[in-house]
Amino acid sequence: EYDGERNSEGERHGRGKAHLPNGDTYDGEYEHGFRSGQGTYRFRNGACYIGEYLQNKKHGRGIFFYPDGSKYEGDWVNDQRHGYGEYTYANGDTYTGEWFNNNRHGQGTYVYKETRSKYIGGWVNGNQEGEAELIHLNHRFKGKFLNGNPAGRGKYVFDIGCEQHGEYIQSEQDKGEGEEEEELSSLVAPKWKASEITKLTLWTPHGENPPSPREASPVAAAAPEAVEERAAAA
């Protein structure tokens, strides 16, 4: 069912309202029979998109309200979150940054509502990866991440005025033979191995330049208790 403007060929063209057979509705602009331009699409399941369309696909700037209460506001390309945007999750967490094919990808900031921790840094296909900073209430971790976990050299910076340098390594229980052990090892979190405690210094990973200002400021895994105890004793 359609109520709106048409062109000389009888195509939906201009402003109009449509009730789709599946129960969804669209109120907005059309071009040659396609949803194109600004419009509002309401889904029968309660979801709603308000923004730009191009040939029936979300394309341009728009806001999508999901049935679970989450929301994405930002760029769309070919019906996918793509470009720059902010996603507010149902639990109150937020991600603000770059997107690629519906995934967090590039540089972005993830804020955890419950702990108020913040991850600022790189993302690859939805996972925390690359140089980043994970900021907690009284300390922060600076280093690299791989598949959502810290990996390799880095340091913990404590608000009391000291740093603990070290590296994340795979734990001993990872070491085994056969495919089953390898699959199991991917579930084991890396272990922090401390090397030294120093006064505050400028962070520069070996062989790499410091992160640019927009890359600096993350959040995710808290330092092991032993690390905090040693830092506090220093």
Secondary structure, DSSP 8 states (H G I E B T S, - for coil): -EEEEE-TTS-EEEEEEEE-TTS-EEEEEEETTEEEEEEEEE-TTS-EEEEEEETTEEEEEEEEE-TTS-EEEEEEETTEEEEEEEEE-TTS-EEEEEEETTEEEEEEEEE-TTT--EEEEEEETTEEEEEEEEE-SSEEEEEEEETTEEEEEEEEEETTTEEEEEEEE--GGG--SSHHHHHHHTTS--EEEEEEEEE------TTS----GGG---------HHHHHHHHH-
